[in-house]
Amino acid sequence: MKLKYFAWLRDSLGCDSETIVLPKEIRNVGMLLDWLPTQDERFRKAFEYIDVVLVSVNSHYAEREYPVHDEDEVLLTPPIAGG
């Protein structure tokens, strides 16, 4: 699975994208978001405010129930304020 990060999430994780191997028990966005912070400290810290992050799977907005697969591209985009 290709993960792409934007805004402060990208800064917190120290990269703009990475490829992970999705465990077979992870079947939807919610499971993915719950699983990632258990993988290492940088995910745990970066995902502290994950509830405000918009998720897109293969260019489709995705709620927690949206299915995910190992070949998907998942974008994680925090809200951005401008002025």
C-alpha positions as CSV (number, residue, x, y, z in Angstrom):
1,M,0.0,0.0,0.0
2,K,1.2,3.5,-0.8
3,L,0.7,6.0,1.9
4,K,1.0,9.8,1.0
5,Y,1.1,12.4,3.7
6,F,0.4,16.2,3.5
7,A,0.9,19.3,5.6
8,W,1.8,18.9,9.3
9,L,1.4,15.1,9.0
10,R,4.1,15.0,6.4
11,D,6.4,17.1,8.6
12,S,5.7,14.9,11.7
13,L,6.4,11.7,9.8
14,G,9.5,13.0,8.1
15,C,8.5,12.0,4.6
16,D,5.8,12.7,2.0
17,S,5.1,9.0,1.1
18,E,6.0,5.5,1.9
19,T,5.0,2.0,0.9
20,I,3.9,-0.5,3.5
21,V,2.8,-4.1,3.4
22,L,-0.8,-4.2,4.6
23,P,-1.6,-7.1,7.0
24,K,-4.4,-9.3,5.8
25,E,-6.5,-8.6,8.9
26,I,-6.6,-4.8,8.0
27,R,-9.8,-4.5,5.8
28,N,-10.9,-0.9,6.1
29,V,-9.7,2.7,6.7
30,G,-10.6,2.6,10.3
31,M,-8.6,-0.6,10.9
32,L,-5.6,1.0,9.1
33,L,-5.8,4.2,11.1
34,D,-6.0,2.1,14.4
35,W,-3.1,-0.2,13.3
36,L,-0.6,2.3,12.0
37,P,0.1,4.0,15.4
38,T,1.0,0.6,16.9
39,Q,3.8,0.1,14.4
40,D,6.3,2.6,15.7
41,E,6.7,5.8,17.8
42,R,6.7,8.2,14.8
43,F,3.2,7.0,13.8
44,R,2.0,7.1,17.4
45,K,3.0,10.8,17.7
46,A,1.9,11.8,14.2
47,F,-1.5,10.1,14.5
48,E,-2.4,11.8,17.9
49,Y,-4.9,14.0,16.0
50,I,-5.8,11.6,13.2
51,D,-9.6,12.3,13.8
52,V,-9.3,15.6,11.9
53,V,-7.4,14.1,8.9
54,L,-9.2,13.5,5.6
55,V,-8.6,10.1,4.0
56,S,-8.7,9.4,0.3
57,V,-8.3,5.9,-1.1
58,N,-7.5,5.7,-4.8
59,S,-8.8,9.3,-5.3
60,H,-12.1,8.6,-3.4
61,Y,-12.9,10.2,-0.1
62,A,-13.1,7.5,2.5
63,E,-14.8,7.1,5.8
64,R,-13.6,4.6,8.4
65,E,-15.7,1.7,6.9
66,Y,-14.2,2.2,3.4
67,P,-12.4,-1.0,2.3
68,V,-8.6,-1.0,1.7
69,H,-6.3,-3.4,-0.1
70,D,-2.6,-3.8,-0.4
71,E,-2.5,-2.3,-3.9
72,D,-4.3,0.9,-2.9
73,E,-3.0,4.5,-2.6
74,V,-4.1,6.2,0.6
75,L,-3.8,10.0,1.0
76,L,-3.8,11.4,4.5
77,T,-4.6,15.1,4.4
78,P,-4.9,17.3,7.5
79,P,-7.2,20.4,7.3
80,I,-5.3,23.4,6.1
81,A,-6.2,26.9,7.3
82,G,-5.4,29.9,5.1
83,G,-5.8,33.6,5.2
